[in-house]
């Protein structure tokens, strides 16, 4: 059974869904302000400093744990359907990641739709990745992670980097990734009554907003379930068992296996979308982060 604390995330998500249902014409600015409270359920990691920077022309936030390895970096991409979310909403959760791994985390504040449609976000994250390389950080000392839409970016960033001749990083860790703009996964039906936040209708609206007029939902840079993943680094996917996006994770993993990539998938029973936000609050989130850290540390040369 899920922990009592895990109900906090359900309560937060139900509140958002109720607010959106009550005001279907909610202005974009109001919706973004509402989603800025995403991190309210996350405990402060403690012992982590935060500094805003410009990374390759893109706003970003360094999360630097005390005594961490300065030359190892976790490049982080926030969720929010490419429409909401920010480096601030995800400050604490990725601070927990950085602290568990013992490295710095760079949380990228990429451009969001509808002001900047596809491929704006992926190009921004690639610019930040290139900036890290230009700063002298070795590719084998960089790992990527991201949640939801950011989980998709944790894959598509590498597709774009490969296109541009950039070296691959040590690893990538998508969390509850949104990998299919067409929302064709079977779990939209099987988990439709369990997932309190993400529905097929919501995905369709966000996909249309993100892709823009005439955008191709099968573009691998938007829907990485259609991507050629050959040459990718190891991939570790974590996802909640009650998510409508569960099938996105499983199909993405199948795609990676067919390309000969080392891929690990952990499905956490009864957990909601991006349950990692309960870091420092619920044991499932803390366990997931510990597993991610144990998996990626040796890949970054941290033992």
CORQUIPE-V775102 format. One line per field, one symbol per residue. psi: psi as a letter, one per 20 degrees, with the letter a starting at -180 (. if undefined). A space follows every 50 residues. Layout:
# CORQUIPE-V775102
psi = ???
This chain:
# CORQUIPE-V775102
psi = qqqhhiihggggghggggghhhmikpqgggghhgiijgjhipqphqkpqp ppronkjpqrppooqpjrohjppooppqakkjhaqrhhhjgggihggggh hkrqpoopmrqqqihorpkgghhghhhhghggghijpqhijpqqqqqdhh hghighhhghgghjjqqqahrqnpplqojoiiliqhihghjhihoigprh ggggghghgghrpjqoijphihniijqojpjqrqpopqqqijqhjghggh hgggggghjkqoppppooqjqrpliiikpjgphgghgghgggghghghhj kj.
